[in-house]
């Protein structure tokens, strides 16, 4: 496994922390809050990387935000895949 840069590691940790806080808050708030959380996660996971000027080298903060968005997106995609697999299992089982 390749060692992660400090920015990548910080971004990934930030994503996990934010997701954990959001999930707990949504569980405490009920069904409506959970739906709002899922919508916000979908939007947050698509952080814009300002590709319109590719000549500019990204700064540390930008690298952290990009890593956070990428990790959030990866977790969200894995959760969706697991949900679909569990639904298929319930339907066939």
C-alpha distance (Angstrom), angle and dihedral (degrees) to the residues before:
residue distance angle dihedral
X1 . . .
X2 3.77 . .
X3 3.79 116.4 .
X4 3.79 113.0 -108.8
X5 3.77 121.3 -122.8
X6 3.81 115.6 -116.1
X7 3.82 89.2 -109.4
X8 3.81 92.7 51.0
X9 3.80 91.8 47.5
X10 3.81 92.8 47.7
X11 3.79 91.4 47.9
X12 3.79 92.8 50.3
X13 3.80 92.1 47.7
X14 3.81 90.2 48.3
X15 3.80 90.0 53.1
X16 3.79 93.0 51.3
X17 3.79 92.6 47.1
X18 3.80 93.7 48.3
X19 3.80 92.6 46.5
X20 3.80 92.1 49.8
X21 3.81 92.4 49.9
X22 3.81 91.6 45.8
X23 3.80 93.9 48.8
X24 3.78 93.1 49.3
X25 3.79 91.8 48.0
X26 3.82 90.8 48.3
X27 3.80 92.3 49.8
X28 3.79 89.7 51.5
X29 3.81 91.2 48.3
X30 3.79 98.5 49.8
X31 3.78 135.8 -135.0
X32 3.82 99.0 -30.7
X33 3.80 91.7 49.5
X34 3.80 90.2 48.7
X35 3.82 91.8 53.6
X36 3.81 90.3 49.2
X37 3.81 89.9 49.8
X38 3.80 92.9 52.9
X39 3.80 90.6 50.4
X40 3.80 92.0 48.8
X41 3.81 92.0 47.8
X42 3.78 90.7 54.1
X43 3.79 90.4 51.4
X44 3.82 95.6 42.9
X45 3.79 93.1 50.1
X46 3.80 90.4 64.5
X47 3.81 98.4 68.4
X48 3.78 109.7 174.8
X49 3.79 113.2 -121.2
X50 3.83 97.8 -160.3
X51 3.80 94.2 -120.1
X52 3.80 91.3 169.4
X53 3.84 89.1 92.2
X54 3.82 107.0 36.5
X55 3.82 92.4 170.2
X56 3.78 93.2 73.8
X57 3.79 114.4 91.3
X58 3.80 111.3 -130.6
X59 3.78 116.9 -113.0
X60 3.79 127.1 -131.4
X61 3.82 93.9 -96.0
X62 3.77 91.0 50.0
X63 3.81 90.9 50.2
X64 3.81 90.7 51.6
X65 3.83 92.9 48.9
X66 3.80 91.1 47.9
X67 3.81 91.6 49.8
X68 3.81 90.3 47.9
X69 3.81 92.2 51.7
X70 3.80 92.3 45.0
X71 3.82 92.4 50.6
X72 3.82 92.2 46.0
X73 3.81 90.0 50.2
X74 3.82 91.6 48.6
X75 3.80 92.2 50.3
X76 3.81 92.3 46.1
X77 3.82 91.8 49.7
X78 3.82 91.2 49.3
X79 3.81 90.7 49.4
X80 3.81 91.6 51.0
X81 3.80 91.3 48.8
X82 3.81 91.5 50.0
X83 3.81 91.7 47.7
X84 3.82 91.2 51.9
X85 3.81 91.8 47.2
X86 3.79 91.2 50.3
X87 3.81 91.0 48.5
X88 3.81 90.5 51.8
X89 3.80 90.3 48.9
X90 3.82 92.0 51.2
X91 3.81 91.4 47.5
X92 3.80 94.3 50.3
X93 3.78 98.7 33.7
